[in-house]
């Protein structure tokens, strides 16, 4: 078990005082059998009223409402947690799902809903054909197929950090041959859905003490990966950016159907056209 502290600071700078509209904050790590949250705190400057709720996926959402104008906005999330995930997990997959293709139960299929349906257009079948290459025969070991698919993403796509907002479509990522961790995650999840799996996007933090993982320049950073639902085993974590299986170095904050639903900080302001001066994000993950 590893005790970690996450410090996530988002700073917005303006050239004048602006009126800050409500901001949506997703900064509280998700507790699970493998993650025990010791404490979590959000500090906003200027002062804001914080209201808390859960979204449809069970993610914790804070809404910050402001009473005064400001020329700077600083949002600091601090969390202390214990991570108890093994580096080489063993998954007890249901006998009926050990070989692909398999059928989800009626209840699972209904509950997975949109998580098992492709989200992006693939009119030419590029993504579908690419995903099918990892199916080795009429009966393919399910976990091996998903592992190969995850590794296949990192073989087909070169990692490149992107500071601009948004995510490439899976077809764009395949055609361009490069992308960020969020592009890797979306490509993997969409390819898995194309094969009939239920998949969801996860955003959170990467703990990188040896500084050997892709997607982080220090001991920790924001990160994106994906999970696939397999009967009996449940949601299995795949980090296609680092060819990882399981969450031994991953701290989930939000899960969702679409990566746009996992943005850590989002909001708007009212000001002149040239009011916005810039923003910065700093993340520290330490033990």
C-alpha positions, 0 to 999 in steps of 0.5 A: 500500500502506497500513501500519496498526496496529489496537488493540482493547481489551475490558474487563470489570468485576465487582463482586467477584472471579469465576472466569473460564471459558475465553474464545474470542478472534478478534482476528488479521486474516486474511492474503490477497493484499491483506493482509499481516500484519506482527505480531499480539499478544494480551495478557490481564490477568489472566495466561492460558494461550493456545492457538491453533487454526483453525476450519472457516473458517480463522479464527485462534482463541485460547482463554484459560484462567485460573488465578486469580479477578479483578475485571477482565478486559482483553483487548488485541489489537494488529496491524500490517499492510499493506493493498494493496486498490484502491478501484475493483477490476475482477473477472474473472468467468467467462463462464458467470457473467457473466449471472444466473441461472447455475449453479455447477459441481458442485464449487463447489456442494458446497463452498459447501454451507450458505453457499448456503442461506438461514439464516432463516425467510421463510415469507411470502416477504418477503425472497425477493420483496424480493431478486427486485426487483433482478433486471431480467430473464431475463438480468441482469448478475451484478455489477450485480445484486449491486451493486444489492442492496448499495445496495438494503440501504442504501436500505431500511434506516436505519443505527442503532448498537446496543450490545445483543448479537445480530443482527436477522433479515433480515425484522425488519430490513426490517420495522423499517427500521433496523439496525446494520452487522451487520444490514446484512451479514446482510440482504445475505448472506441476500438473496444466498443467496435468489437462489442465491448463495454468501455469507458474513459477514465481521467485522473493522475499518473504516479511516476516516481521513476519518471519512466512513464510516458505522458509525465515530465515529473513524478506525476501528472494528469492522465487519461486511460480506459476501462473495459467491462468483462463479466465477473472480472468487472472493469479492467484498467488499460493504459494504452499510452504506457501499455499498462494493465491494472491501476497500480500507478493510476489515480482515477478521478472521473469515469465517463462515456465521453472524455469531454465529461471528465474535464477537471475544471470548466467554466466561463467568464464575462469580460471584454474580447481581450480579457483572457491572458492565459492559464496554467496547470501544475500537478504534483503527485508525491509519496 
